[in-house]
Amino acid sequence: MTNDVCFWLCIRAENCFKKAIESEDVDAETYSKYAIFLWKVRNDLWAAEENFLEAISADPTNSFYAANYANFLWNTGGEETCFPLEDSTQEMV
């Protein structure tokens, strides 16, 4: 495939993801797939993280989405995430 074709396929894919997310029937799977696209194809770690968290929020009992997010953090060195997690090591007052 030529670079032009790849470019247009990426644009088309992103437009499809955006339409799906804007719909009323958006689900965790859509957020998760879009997050992976943003991470792997666009290299937009900030937006990818936001969408991983949206996926978890949309279906908090499904560990698959939490595992995808953990994989993302592991592979991107997520010590300083866009959305810091609460520090559970702090003393309770």
Protein Blocks (a to p, Z undefined) as FASTA:
>chain_A
ZZklmmmmmmmmmmmmmmmmmpmkbcfklmmmmmmmmmmmnopaklmmmmmmmmmmmmmm
lmklmmmmmmmmmmnopmbgfbdcddfkbccZZ
